[in-house]
Amino acid sequence: MADTAISTEDLVKTYGRGSRGLAGLDLEVRTNEVYGYLGPNGAGKSTTIRILLDLIRPTGGSVRVLGLDPRTDGVALRRRVGYLAGDFVVDGRQTSRQLLAYLGKLRGGVPAARITGLADRLGLDLDRPIRGLSKGNRQKAGIVQAFMHSPELLVLDEPTSGLDPFLQQEFVHLVQEARREGATVFMSSHVMSEVQQTADRVGIIRDGRLVAVESVESLRAHALRSVTLTFDGEFDAAVFDRLPGFTDLSVTGATLHGRLSGHTDELLKAASRYTVLDLLCEEPDLEEIFFHYYALPEAGHVAA
Ligand SMILES: Nc1ncnc2c1ncn2[C@@H]1O[C@H](COP(=O)(O)OP(=O)(O)OP(=O)(O)O)[C@@H](O)[C@H]1O
């Protein structure tokens, strides 16, 4: 199995009148990872995804998906890829069951039990005409069609848009299962919690370029965590003020509050001089980190 599921090199997409979709995108998605593709509105996420599926053609640069060129190997790729468009639109008198059976045939056959199993998990009524479905229910049909043939690669554009939190959680389980079974998942999202729960790495795109690629683990490690220590009486705040990576200190009675980046070792050693009644160290919030990258004036770094 190849190490790379998706790669792009210097990918450029210019729409009419010089409107820039992508401005030299170098992307690498490893086989069997879940890659969260994040960025503000208009950054170029959907443009990237459409090029991967050969729904639009790039102005310049190269693309490989599962070792193939989407421009020439589209038919072969369609069976191996599960795709959910950001604007998944299907209409018509047919029911979801009929549509999914038809799409299943195109992809080489999908057992009916697989379709009903997925529909049950998402609470999709397969026997209602698609025309009358709400946006959320159409999105469920979109998720089922992307996952149903157990593809090697899932490419998902805003997959849970319009779904309630309960269904977002079920979607998280679907992604985790697909990954366990060996699939690679590339998904754009604005829902940080689902990225936090599923992604191995995230790429942050801004103005058509990647401004950061990092593992979720390392983002967490570098993120600021809010720490609250409660002591059994007086303590010397100056001891904590000197600690590297510990900032925004405030003291209320016997309670010390601050923000910590990096590991907790030095903070714990300093605290151990006193009797600690309580320690609260909050999980870093990825959302904060993303805002930090979005706010950067220039392109940041690409690591991991
Ligand atoms: N068909 C089009 N014609 C002209 N410009 C377009 C077209 N599609 C996208 N663009 C422009 O390309 C840029 C990238 O758009 P794209 O839809 O890829 O962003 P996105 O990151 O998916 O945003 P969102 O989060 O809003 O879906 C935007 O400036 C957008 O206006």
PDBQT file of the ligand as one rigid body, heavy atoms in Angstrom, charges set to zero:
ROOT
HETATM    1  N1  LIG A 401     -17.280  29.072  -9.608  1.00  0.00    +0.000 N 
HETATM    2  C1  LIG A 401     -16.545  30.069  -9.118  1.00  0.00    +0.000 A 
HETATM    3  N2  LIG A 401     -16.358  31.212  -9.822  1.00  0.00    +0.000 NA
HETATM    4  C2  LIG A 401     -15.599  32.224  -9.335  1.00  0.00    +0.000 A 
HETATM    5  N3  LIG A 401     -14.983  32.187  -8.136  1.00  0.00    +0.000 NA
HETATM    6  C3  LIG A 401     -15.129  31.091  -7.392  1.00  0.00    +0.000 A 
HETATM    7  C4  LIG A 401     -15.916  29.962  -7.839  1.00  0.00    +0.000 A 
HETATM    8  N4  LIG A 401     -15.877  29.000  -6.872  1.00  0.00    +0.000 NA
HETATM    9  C5  LIG A 401     -15.107  29.498  -5.883  1.00  0.00    +0.000 A 
HETATM   10  N5  LIG A 401     -14.662  30.735  -6.184  1.00  0.00    +0.000 N 
HETATM   11  C6  LIG A 401     -13.784  31.583  -5.363  1.00  0.00    +0.000 C 
HETATM   12  O1  LIG A 401     -12.643  30.839  -4.991  1.00  0.00    +0.000 OA
HETATM   13  C7  LIG A 401     -12.305  31.075  -3.623  1.00  0.00    +0.000 C 
HETATM   14  C8  LIG A 401     -12.305  29.762  -2.865  1.00  0.00    +0.000 C 
HETATM   15  O2  LIG A 401     -13.646  29.258  -2.774  1.00  0.00    +0.000 OA
HETATM   16  P1  LIG A 401     -14.004  27.845  -2.138  1.00  0.00    +0.000 P 
HETATM   17  O3  LIG A 401     -15.446  27.596  -2.372  1.00  0.00    +0.000 OA
HETATM   18  O4  LIG A 401     -13.038  26.823  -2.590  1.00  0.00    +0.000 OA
HETATM   19  O5  LIG A 401     -13.747  28.146  -0.572  1.00  0.00    +0.000 OA
HETATM   20  P2  LIG A 401     -14.096  27.281   0.697  1.00  0.00    +0.000 P 
HETATM   21  O6  LIG A 401     -12.862  27.270   1.535  1.00  0.00    +0.000 OA
HETATM   22  O7  LIG A 401     -14.676  25.977   0.325  1.00  0.00    +0.000 OA
HETATM   23  O8  LIG A 401     -15.189  28.181   1.433  1.00  0.00    +0.000 OA
HETATM   24  P3  LIG A 401     -16.484  27.759   2.317  1.00  0.00    +0.000 P 
HETATM   25  O9  LIG A 401     -15.965  27.442   3.687  1.00  0.00    +0.000 OA
HETATM   26  O10 LIG A 401     -17.277  29.024   2.284  1.00  0.00    +0.000 OA
HETATM   27  O11 LIG A 401     -17.153  26.618   1.633  1.00  0.00    +0.000 OA
HETATM   28  C9  LIG A 401     -13.308  32.093  -3.108  1.00  0.00    +0.000 C 
HETATM   29  O12 LIG A 401     -12.732  33.365  -3.205  1.00  0.00    +0.000 OA
HETATM   30  C10 LIG A 401     -14.473  31.942  -4.043  1.00  0.00    +0.000 C 
HETATM   31  O13 LIG A 401     -15.162  33.168  -4.183  1.00  0.00    +0.000 OA
ENDROOT
TORSDOF 0
